[in-house]
Amino acid sequence: MGKLISVATALASISDAAKPMGFESLALKELDGHVLAENALAKTTLPPLDASAMDGYAVKLEDRHKQGSVFNQIGASPAGSPFAGTVGKDETVRIFTGGAVPDGANHVIMQENVSAEGDKVTLVEPIFPASHIRKAGIDFTEGQLVVNAGAKLDAYAIALLAAANHGTVSVRKRPKVALIANGDELLEPGSKLHKGAVVSSNPSGLAPLITSWGAEPIFAGISSDNPQAIKAQIAACADADILVPIGGASVGDHDYMRPVFTELGYKKVFEKVAVKPGKPVWFGTIPRESSPQYVLGLPGNPASALVTAHIFLKALIDGLIQVNDPSHKFIPAHVTHPMKAATWRAEYIRATAKIDGNGTVQVTAIPRQDSSLLTPFLKANCFLVRDPDAPALAAGGLAKIMLIKQLG
């Protein structure tokens, strides 16, 4: 067996190999989940003018204005139609939420605190200290940086870009990720199963993760254990940026995946990583004229495929789209049970973490960890990560976790 490299070395190799994707300009409605390619500067100021925070009356407030004071209404300032004049002594302008505060006014009296009859407005409640005016530029000003390059765009960032008067922005192109399943025993979900058949579940589980990470999954189907069939499957994925062969990477008589890739010009970067589960993961490139086609081979066992995708495939996608969000977010957590000393491989243990009444993160490993099992993922919201040769832990000992779902 060749020497296994560490997870850190494998990730560094992926980072070095990943060349950023190119740019494309997209409209706001298409931005969700894309990564901003360039810093976005505000093209306007928000609010553009001093604006009323509520419906009421704009006045030039003076110390002598008290309960019973009377103002002469000289106009109105609804949102979008500012009053053109200037508010003077003992004058007021009817104003509505979002309306521009007229020149001369420095306070908005809530409409509930006055009595209006004709053009006479009488203050019936004491003046509140708050001016009820939103000053121009309190959110952002023209030319200000509003969203950083590398940000993954969600509803809030897109709303901010829209408010900053961007109709389109430049984003990184999404990598296309082809999921390649191979094996005579594999059938598509929903098939009529015969003896010895296995449902191909890995592409169905990996595709939503790939989408959430900012890439575009492609289902390349299932090929038989035949070199020509595998070659045809790979050829059909010529437009993909990343090829993800699943399984078929061992050295048995029917494991043709890696030999076929080698025949097609595959350049190995690494194979076999000291990680549990997922030791057979492998990575390299196929040279192309414009940019290389990346090949990340994942193990066939479902848990191994999902765990190694979180560790290595997300890191590769992150490198291509240049997202600011780090691939691996580790947070400290206290184990709720004793743990034996770790093995010589890094271990990614499916686990459930939650915050206790003291605000401390507690983590519990799920009992069944076999690499063929999918059911533990329903309860798991994290991986309890054990570094190689980490010492044993007593209950309450400090470990680290990598979140894969929201922390409960």
Buried (B, 14 or more C-beta within 10 A) or exposed (E): EEEBBBBEEBBEBBEEBBBBBEEBEBEBEBBEBBBBBEEBBBBBBBBEEBBBBBBBBBBBBEEEBEEEBBBEBBBBBBEEEBBEBEBEEBBBBBBBBBBBBBBBBBBBBBBEBBEBEEEEBBBEEEBEEEBBBBEBBEBBBBEBEBBEBBBBBEEEBBEBBEBBEBEEBBBBBBBBBBBBBBBBBBBEEEEEEEEEEEBBBBBBBBBEBBBEBBBBBBBBBBBBBBBEBBBEBBEBBEEBBBBBBBBBBEEEEEBBBBBBBEEBEBEEBBBBBBBBBBBBBBBBBBEEEEBBBBBBBBBBBBBBBBBBBBBBBBBBBBBBBBBEBEBBEBEEBBBBEEBEEBEEBBBBBBBBBBEEEEEEBBBBBBEEBEBEBBEBBEEBBBBBBBBBEBEEBEEEBEBBBBBBEEEE
